Amino acid sequence: MATAKLKQRETHTSGGPMAVLFPGENAWELWRGRAGEPLDLHHRFESSDLAAFQAVSRKDTSAARRVVGLPVHSVVALPMWVTVPGESENEIRQAAELQLERAGLRARNESQGVDFSLIEKENSRSLILAQGLTDHTPTLAEQSQLATDHIAAPFLLPLPPNHLTIWRELGRLVAAITRQGRVVFFDALSAPELDTTAIQEIHRMAAQLSLLDMLNTVEGIMLWTPEGDAQSIADATGLGVDRADRPGPVFAENLSSQLEPRSARIARQRTQQRDRSQKTLKMIGVGAGAVALVISAVLVWLNWQRNVLRNEVASLRPQAAQVEAMRERWASVAAAVDKDGFVLETLLVIQSLPAAESVSLDKFDRRADRISIEGTAPSATQALRFLDALSGSDAFADYDWTFPQPTFHGGSASEAKFEIEGTREEGSQP
């Protein structure tokens, strides 16, 4: 397991000059300023004109940090409560990683591209926000080679504390929720307009988080968009609604993230290789101009250096393959929180069954008219109890469940592997 420290993201005192490429309302925006202070809008690009940002960034060497704000639809946010026997950051992180693994949302010992941040501690529990990249990450290969950080866009905005905030990002409605002044959840809405459909979607989002005991501090709703009827939203949610212009991004001096798109990682590696090659060529030029007698020796050394670079490129290929595998695994995370499929909600309901505490779910598949579960139980009796609890739950009353005879691991009756499949007639409501 990785041992990187968990972060509590806050805004601190001002720092060095910086530039932020931020996903604006309908187009990318370039903001400049100093860390910890409100930034100034320098330029607004067309959504497809990111080459212009590349040209500006290459000419400007004044910014100490260059940050790319990742759009909300490029990042999956998954909050979770974890309980650990100790209080060390490493123990809390390991508990969060284990919870992802048990839910089937993350491969073991694969921490690249996954970011964990600590929201708050409550007695023996800790609230953690896990983040991972989806397959909708923008391709910023050329310009990302200059970026020092890739941060999910909600962390770059001064979101009001203990509020649900809605704004438009690159043409899409997005929402974020803060708890105790920190971002606890964010997601993109599927509704194109802030209408009744969007309000229902927000209500489902709130219901899911309420089930996880994460909404007890929400005091109101903030609209950073002129769209939508504030009174209708207030009536539907029971919360006060305020409206204001979306402020510019603010970058905290200590803000960091382990998220890095695959295209940016490859671009960074290529840049490092190119810099080493250019440095090598300069050294060769100086040596050749100063001492003509060593030209033959320099050529031999250059050939050796070329072989070294080729070996380095070859060694980077497995890393690129691991990154691609990580991206595919996080694509499954995106499916788990897809609002059209209610996969996350279904999984949470199943795991909340008392009988689910004694079994381990190894595989979970949710389709429009079918649910498939594979798992392991300490005994066939506990596996049957889990089936009884599942079939007797009101949430799954319209499903017909099949339960083949459990198999026993290694021929022993101490551990039973089971498969459960529930089907629903087409047209039934979930």
N, C-alpha and C positions, 0 to 999 in steps of 0.2 A: 504494500500500500504506500502511496505517496505520503510524504510528511510535511508538505507545504502548509504554512500557517493559514488558519481561517482568518478572514478579513471582516472587519466591521467598517463599512464604507461611510465616511463622514467628510465634510468640507473643513479644511484647516486654513492656515494663513497662506498668503500669496507666495508664489514661487517664480521660477524662470519663465521666459517667453515660450509660447507654444501655439500650435495650429491644430484645429479640430475639423475634420471632415464629418459633417453631421447630416443625417437624413431628415430634411425639412418637410414641410407640409406636402409639397408636390415635387420637389427637386432637391438635389444635394446642395449643402451650404458649406462654405469655408469660413470658420470663425477664428479670430486671433485674439491674443491677450496674454495674461499671466495666470498661472495655476492658482486656484483658490479665489479668483475674482471673476465677475461677469465678463464674458468675452464679447468682442465686437464683430458684427457680421462684415466680412471682407468681400465675399463674392457669393452669388447664387448661380449654380451651374444647371444646365439641362440634365434631366435624369440620365440620359445616355452619353453626356459629354464629360465623362470622367477623365478623358485624356487631357482636358484643359487643366484639371487639378494636378495632373502629373507634371505638366509644363511649369505651372506656378511653383510647385513644391521644389522642383529641381533648381530653379533660379534663386529660391529663398533659402538661405542658410542661417537665418537669425533665430528660428524656432529651435529651442532645446529639445522639445518633445513634439511629435506629430502623432495625433490620435485619430483613429477611424472609429466612429460610432456605428456599431452594428445595428441594423434595423431590427425591430421587435420580431418580425416574422422570420428572422434568421437565427433566433435563439429560443430554445425551450427553457422555461423557468418552472422548476418543480420544488415547491417548499415542502418541508417535512419536519415533524417533531422526532427527535431521537433521544433515547434514554441510555446513559452510559454509567458504569459504576464509578468512574473517576471524573476528573474535571479538566484533564489536559486537552489541548487543542488536537493532538494526534489521536486521542481516544474518540473525541467527538467526530473527527473527520472519518475515521475508520467505521464508526457506527453508521454514518450517513452513507458511505460507500456500500456497506453491507446491506442497508435497506434498499438501495437501488438494485443490487444484485438479486436479492430475494424477490423483488418485484419483476425480475426479468428484463429490466431496462438498461442494464449495463454489464459488460463482460468483466470477469475478474481480472485484477492486476492490470487494468488498462485505464490509466488516469489521464492520458494526453487528451487535451481538448475538453476536459470536464473541469468546471470551476465551482468551488464551494465557498460560501460566505456565511458567517454567523450573524443571525438577526438579533437574537436575545437568548438569555438563559432564564429559566424559571424552575427553581428548586433543582431537581435532578434531571429535568428535561432541557434540551437545547433546540431552538428553532433554526434550521439550516435552509438556505436557498441553494439548490443545485442548478447549474446552468450547463447547457450543451448546445452545440451547433446543429442546425438542421441542414437539409440539402438545398435551402433557398439562400445560402450565403452569397452576397454579391461578389462578383469576380473583380478583384482589385489587384491583379497580379503585378502590374507595372508600378502603380502608385503605392501599393502596400509595402514595397521594398523600403520606402522611406518612413513607414509608420513605426513608432516605438511601442504603441499599445493598440489593442482592439477591445473596446468596451461596449457592452450592451447600452443602447441609447438611453434608456430610462435612468441609468446611473449618472448620466451627464446633465440631467435636468434637475432644477431645484423643486422637486415635487413637494406639495404641501403635506405635512405630517398627518398621519391617521386619516387619509382620504383615498377615495377612488378617483383617479384623474383620467380623463378621456381627451385625446387629441388626434390629429390626422398626421400620418407619417408616410411620405412617398405615395400619397393618394389613398392610403388605407387607414381606417379607424383603428386605433390601438388604445389599450387601457393598462394602467398600472395601479397597484395598491401599496400603500406604505403602512408600516406598523412601527410605532415608537420612533418615527423619523427615518426609517430605513425601508428600502424597497423589499417587499416580501413576495410580490408576484407581478407578472406582466404578460400580456398576450395580445395578438392581433384579432380583431373582430372579423367575422366573415360577412356581416351585413355591410353593404356598400354605403348606406346612409344611416344617420343617427335617428332612426325611426322606431316604430313599435318592435320590429324584429330585432334591432340592436339592443333595445331595452330588455327584451326577453333573454337575449344572449348574455347580457350583463347579469341578469338575475340568476341564470344557471351558473355562471362563474362564481357569483357570491355564494350560492347554495353549496357548491363543491367545497369552497374554502371554509364555509361555516362548519361543514361536516368535519373538517380537519382542525377546528378550534383556532382559526386564524383571522377571524373578522370581528372579534369582540371589541377592537379598538377603533374601528372605522366610524368617523364622526360626520362625514358628508361626502358629497361628490363635487369635483371641480371640472368644469368644461373649459378646455383650452381651444375651443372652436366655436364659431358663431352658429353652428348647426344645432338642430334638436330643440324641442320645447322643454325648457327647464321645469315647468310646473308638472308636465306629464311624467318626466323622469322622477321628480320628487314624489308624486303620488304613487308611482309603481314601486319605488324602492323604500319609501318611508324615510328618506334621508334628505337633508337640506342640500340644495344645488346652487353653486356659485359659478360665475362665468368670468373669464379673463383672457387676455392675449397670452399665447404661449411664450414664456421667457426664453432667452438664449441659453445655451449650455454653459455649465460651470464645471471646471475640472479640479477635483481635490488633489492636493499634492501627493497624498498617499494612496490614490486610487490605482488599482492594478487588476489584472485578470489573466487567467491562464488560457482564455479563448484565443485561438488564432486560426483563421480560415486556411484551408489547405493551399489555396492559391497564394496566400500571403507567406505561408511557411516556405513553399518552393521558391518564391521570388526572393525571400531573404537569403536562402541558401545559395541561390545563383549569384546574388549580389556579393556575398562573402567570397565566393569562388572567383568572381570577376575582379574584386579588389585585390585578392592575393595574386592573381595573374598579372594585373597591371603593375603591382609593386615588383613582381619578379622581372617583368620586361624593363622597367626603369633601371633596376639594378644591373641588368644585362647591358643596357645601353651605356651606362656610366663606365662599366668595366671594359666594354669593347672600345670606347673612345679613349680611355686612359691607357690601357695596356693592350696593344694590338697582338702581342705575343701569346696572350692567353685566350684568343678567340676560339681556338679549337677546343680548349678545356671548357669554356663557357657553353659551347654548343652541346658538348656531352652532358654538362650539368643541366642544361635546359631540357634535353630529352628525358633525363631522369625526373625533373620536376613535372614534366607533362604526364609521365606515367603515374606519379604520385597523385596528381589532380584527377586522373581517370579513376584511380582506385578510390579516391574520396567520393567521386560521383557514384561509383558502383555501390559504395557503402551506404549512400543516402537513399538508394532505391527501396530497400526494405522499410525504411522509416516512412517513405511516401506511401507504401502499400499499407502500413499500419494506420496511417492517417485516413486513407480511403476506407479501411475497414471500420475505423471509429465513426466516420461520417455516415456509413450505412447503418451502424448500430443506433446512432442518434436519430436517423430517419425513423426508426421504429419508436423512439421516444415521442417524435412529433405525432405519429399515429396514435400513441397512447393518450395524448391530450387533445386530439382532434374533437372539436365541439360538435361536429356533425355525427360522429360515431359514439360519443359518450364513453369511450373506452376507459378513461381514467376514473370516471364516476362509477362505472360498473365494477372495476377492479377494487375501488375503495369500499364499495358496499359488500363485496365478497370477503375482503380481508377484515371487515368489521364484524363478521359473524363470530360468535364465541367459539364455535367448533373449529374455526380457521386458525386459532392460536396453536393447535397441536399438530398442524400439518404444514408442509413446505410446498409452495406452488412453484413448479419448475418451468411451466410453460402456460401462457394464457393467450387465447386467440378469440377476438370478438368480431363477429360478422353481423350483417343486417338481421339474419334470422337464425343465428347459431352462436353458441358459446362453447369453446373447447378448453378444458383444463387438464393438465397433467401435473402430478405432484407426488409427494412421498409422505407417508404417515408412519409413526412408530409401530402401528399395528393395523390389521384390517378392520378391527372394531372402530378405531378412531377415524379411519377413512370413511366408513359407513356413517358415522356420526356427522362427518362433514357433509356427506351427500344428503342426509336427512335435513340438516340445517339449511342447506342450499335449496332443496326442493320445497321446504316448508316456509321459505322466506316470501313475504308479500311482494318483494321487488321482482321475484322471478316466478310469480304464480302462473304466468301464461306460457311457461316453458315445460316441455316434456323432457325428462332427464333419463339418460341411459348410463349404466355403470357396469362395465365388464368386470369380471372377477379380478381382484388385485393380484399382482405378481409380487414375489418376495425376492429381495435383493440377495444374490448369492445363495439362493435356496433356503435362506433363513426366514423365519416368521417374525423376526424382530423389526423388520422394516418392510413396509408394503408400498409398492409403487402402484398408483391408480390412474385411471383415465375417466373423465366425466364429460359427457356431451349433452348440451341442452339445445333443443330445437323449438322454434316457434312458427306457427302457421303464418304464411305470407300475408301481410296486411295488418297483423296485430300490432298494437302500440307497445313500445318498450316501457 
